[in-house]
Amino acid sequence: MMNRILIFTFFILLLSFKSNAQTEDKTKTQIYKDVSFLADDKLEGRSTGTKGEKAAADYIAMRFKEIGLTPKGNNGYFQDFTFKPKTHPHGKVNYTDTISDNVITGRNILGYINNNAKNTIIIGAHYDHLGYGDDGSLYRGKEKLIHNGADDNASGVAILLNLARKLTKTNKGNNYLVMAFSGEEMGLLGSNYFVKHATISLDSANYMLNMDMVGRLKKDSALAVYGVGTSPYFKQVVDAYGDKFKLIKKESGVGPSDHTSFYLNDIPVLHFFTGQHEDYHRPGDDTDKLNYAGMEVISTYIFDIISDLDDNGKMPFRKTKNESDDAPRFKVTLGVVPDYMFDGKGMRIDGVSEDKPAQKAGIQKGDVVIQLGEHEVIDMMGYMKALSKFKKGDTTTAKILRNKETVELKVTF
């Protein structure tokens, strides 16, 4: 009898395991399907105002409907915004109601879960990217190539959709406004337009969660969470469920993504980010390079944070210091992609640009800059301060840690 009981118990556990595995595989497959559609060559890089962006918007709206989200734009799921593009890099974008040849129309997509609650959580991710290499591309080749933006930011949209599906069934303490923004790459235009033309009362906004470049969780499981200082409850809950990650936390609610638009309207924010890489804003940011299992873990983590805060009422807002205010201005560049997730001594390099000072000096991906000239580099801020001491034409010695050995290289800016 005991053997039969043990065999029966094992059989039940096996069925349960298979069921869970099938569910997990199905979820991963849907995440993969969402990224694959958005980052396909057919969408030509989803640049704001293009046919590819509109095709992406239609797909996201279709997925919102499948999941069961109620339309919350001013035209079904859509909220269009028209603007005159900048005439120079430091110019201002002006929104307009006038349609003409020199304006661009972007499109936000908004879905809603109405739990008849007092407060609404806003969950967002931008879906636009750089087309064939708009302003902001780091690709220096002569041929125009599609920038598919699988990590930036099809990954964020895929996690957004994954979260939305989960939230239709649980956590009824808040309503949810689920948003895919356009115009992020051109200066946070979609999110900025929304907060000025919100389709819900922003007074009811509890907090905002933003996912931007969350598709490349690395072997060390480093995950950046920005905005932890924007509400006194955030740090504790971020830590409570972060045991699967090496968390890199930033206090500030200001950063180069859409959460900033909400923070500047006194809404607490959390922004999730797995770090830059050598394909950032280049044609190589493709579907096959993403960590889909890691994306599922990140989605579960964010869901756990939402679940923990479900019965906490409205999060109090707290202003934070803008860390970029302390950043020095510099006239030269080394030509590298910093590893913003690195928490050791120095500034680790995640990518090296062609024909720039670093490449010409022999600096490689994975090198850690610990000194420039006489200036020690302790961290990213130290690196920027050191760089600000040089001008074009200067030659200095860069002290590098490479495979635990110190290497000295001559760099000419």
N, C-alpha and C positions, 0 to 999 in steps of 0.2 A: 504493500500500500504506500509506504513512504517513498519508494522509488517512483511509483506512478505520480505521486504528488509533485515530486521534484521535476519529473519530466514535463508535467503539465505546466508548472510554474515557469520552467525554462522556455516552453513553447509560447506562453503568454508574453514573457519578456522579449523573446525574439520578434514576435509580431509587433509589439510596441516599438522596438528599436527600428524595425523595417518601416513602420508607419512614420516615425519621426524623421528617419533618413529620407524617405520619399518626400515628405513635406519640405524638409530643408533643401533637397535637391531642386524641387519645384520652385522654391523661393529664389534660389541662386539662379536658376534658369531664367526666371522672369527678370531679375536684375540684369542678367546678361543680355536678354532680349531688348530691354529698354535702352541700355547703353549702345548695343549694336545698331539699333535703328537710328538713334540720335547722332551717332558718330560715323554713320555710313557716308561714303563719298558722294552718294546721290544728293545729300543735303548741302554739299559744297561749303561746309564749315559754319553754317548757321549764323552768318553775319546779320546784324540787325537790319531789318527792312527788306531782306532778300526772299526769294521764293523758298530757299532752303529753311530759313527761319520760320516762314509760314507753315511749311510742311511739318516742322518739328512742333509748332504750336498746335496744329490739328491733331497730331499724334498724342500729345500730352492731354489735350482736352478729351480725346477718345478714351484714354486711360483713366482720367478722372471720372468719366461717366461709367466705365466698367466697374470701378471701385465703389461707386455709389455716392460720389461727392455732388452736392448741389451747386449749380452755377452761381458764382458770386462776382462776376465782372459787371460791366455796364452794357455788355452785348453778349448775353449767355456767359460762357466761361471767360470771354475775352475782355481785356481792357487795353484799347489802343492808345498810343500817345505819339504825337507828331512833333518833330523838332528840327531846327536848323543845326546842322553839324558845325563843329568848331572850325574856324578858319585858320587857327594856329594852335599849337599844343597847349598854350596857357589861356586860351580863350574860353568863353562861357557858352554853354549850350542853352539855347532859348526854345522853350516849348511854344507851339503855335497851333491855332485852329485852322490855319490856311493851308490848303493843299496846293503845292506847286512843284516844279521840277527840282528845286534845290532844297527840298525837305525830305526827311526820312520818317517812316512810320514804323514804330516798334509795337510789340504786342505782349502784354503780361497775360498769364493764364491763372484764373482764380477758382478754387473749389472750396466748398464749405461743408463742415459737419456740424449740424445744429443739434446740440444736446440740451437746448433751452437753459443754458447756464448763464451766469452773470458775466463771466469773463471769457475771452477768446485768446487762445494761443496761436501765434502766427508761425508757420513753418515754411521756410523758403529755400530756393536754390535757383541760380540763374541758368538759363539754357542756351544763351547766345554764345558765339565764339568769333573767330577772326577770319572766317571766309577763306580767301586765298592769300591771306597775310595782310590784314588791315594794320593800322597804327597799333603798335604794341607787339607785333611779331618780332621774334629774335632770330628768325631765319634770314641768312644773308646770301643765299644762293640767287642766281640770276633768273632761274625758271620759277614761275608762279606755281605753288603747290597748295593743295587743300590742307587747311589746318582743321582736323576733325574734332579736336578737343574732347577726347574720350574721358580723360581725367578732369579736364577743365571745360564744361562742367557737366557732361553727361552723367558722370558718377554721382554728383550731388542730386540730380533729378531722379536717378534710379533709386537712391535711398529715400528721397522724398516720397516717391510713389509707394515704396515698400512700407514706410511708416504710415502713410495715409490708409493703406489697406488694413493694417493692424488697428488703427485708431477708430475705424468705423464700428468696431465691436466692443471696445473696452474704454476705460478711463472717461467717465461721463461727467467729471467735475468741471470741465471747460468745454466750450465750443472750439473748433479748429478751423482756421483759415489757411489753406494750403496753396502756396503761390510759386509759380515758375516765372522768373523775371527775365525780361529782355534788356538789352542796352547796358549790361553790367560792364562789358569790356570797353565801352565808350565813356564810362564815368558814372556807374551806378544809376543810370538814367531811369530804368523801369521802377526800381524801388523808390527812388526819389520822387518820381511822378506819383506813385501810389500813395505815399504819405501825405502828399498835397491834395490828392483826389481819392481818399480812402472810401471803399465801399462798405466798410463797417465803421462804427464810432471808435476812433483810436483811444478814447477814454476807457473803453472796455478791453483794450489789448493787455493781456496779462504779461507775456514776455514773447520774445522772438527767437527762434532757432534757425541757424543758417548753415548750410552745407556747401562748401566750395572746395573742389579738389580733394575728394575723400576716397579716391580709387586706388591709391598706391601705398597701402599699409605695408611697411617694410618688415624685415625679419626681427628687428628690435621692437616692433609693435608701437612705435612712437606715434602719438596722436596729440596734436595741438588743440587746445580748447581756449579760445579767446573770449574775453568778456566776463570772466568769473568774478570780477569785482563790481559788476553792474547791479547786483542784488546780494544782500548779505546771506541769502540761503544757498547761493550757487556753489560755493567752494565745497561745502560739506557733501552735497548730493553728487557733484562731479567726482569727488574722491571715492564716495561710497560704492560706486559701481564700476570704477576704473581699474580693477585689479588685472584685467586682461591686457592693459596698455601701459606703456611708459608715457605718462601724461606730462605734457609741457603746457603749463597754464600761464595765461597772460591776463592781467587785470583789465586792461583797457577795452572799452567798447568801440573804439575807433580802429578801423583797418581797411585794407583795400578790397572790401566785398560788401554785399548788400546789407548786412547787419548794421553797418554804420548809419544808414538812413533812418533806422528805427531807434538806435541809441540816441541820435541827435534830436529825436522827438520824445525823449525821456521814457523809453521803453527798455526794460532789461533785455540783454541779448546774450546768447552763447553762439559761438562760431566754431565749427569743426573743420579740421584741415590735416591731411596726412603729409604735407610737405612738398616743396618744389623738387624738380628733377631735371635731367638734361633735355627732356622733351617739352618742357614748359614753353608755351607759346611758339612751338615749332611744329612742322608737319608730322613729326614722329609720335605725337600723342594719340596713339591708336588703341583700339578695343583690346587687342591681344596682350597688352602690357599691364592690364589692371588686375588687382588682387580681389576676385569676386567673393571668396570666402571671408576676406578681411572686411569687405563692404557689409556683408551680412552681420558680422560681429559689431561693427560700428552702428548699424541700424538698431540692433538689439540694445546696445548701450544707450543710445538716445531715447529709445522707447522706455527703458528702465528709469531714466531721469524724469521723463514725463509722468510715468506711473507713480513715482515717489512723491512728486509735487502735486498730484491730482487733487488732493483734499486740503492743500495748504492755502487756498484762497489766492488773492492777488499778491504777486511778488512786489515788495517795495523796491523802488528804483534808487540807484546810487550813482552819482557821477564819478568817473575815474580820470586819472591823469592820462593825457594823450602822450604815449611814450614817444611818438614821432616828433613831438615838440622839442625834445632834447637832442634829436639827431643832427649832427653837424652837416653843413653844406660842403660839397667837394666838387672840384673841377675836372677830376680825372676818374677813370674807371679801370679796374683790373681786368674786367671782361670775364667774370665768373658768375655762376649761379650758387649763392650761398646755401648751405644746408641749415635751414631755419629750425630744424628739429634737433640739431646737435646741442648737447648740454654739457660737453666737456670744455677744457681750456682751449681757447683759440677759436678760429673760424674755419669750419670744415667746408670743402668745396664739393658741390654736388654736380657741377657741370662746367665746362670750359668753352668759351666762344671762340670761333675761328678768327684768326688774324688779329687777335687782341693781345695786349701786353702779357697776360698770363700764359697764353699758348706759346707765344714767341720766347718766353723765358723758360719754358719747359715745365710749367706747373700742370699738374694732372688732377683729374677727378679723384676724390678721396684724400687729397693732401689737406693738411691742417695748417693754416697760416698762424704762426705764433709771434711773428715780429715783422714789421715793415720799417726798414731803416733803423733808427734808434727807438722806435715806438713799439712797445709791447702790445700784443693783441690778446686780450683775455677772453673777449666774447664778441658778439656781433657789433655792439656799440663801440667797443674798443677798436674794432676793424675800421668802422666808419670814421672815427676820430683820427686814426692813423692816416687813412686815405686822404682826409681833408688837409693834411700838411703838405701835400704835393701838388705840383702844377704840371701842365703838359710839357714834355721834354725832359723832365727830371728822371734821373736814373738812381735806383736805390737797391739795397739787398733785401730780398724776402727770405725770412727764415721759416722753413717748412718742416713739419713732422710728416714723414712718409714711412709707413710700415715700422713705426717706433724708432726710426732713425731721423736725425736732424740733417736737413739739406739746405744749403744756402744757394740762392739763385739770383742773378742780376735781372732786374725788371726796369724797363724803360717805358714811361707813360707817354 
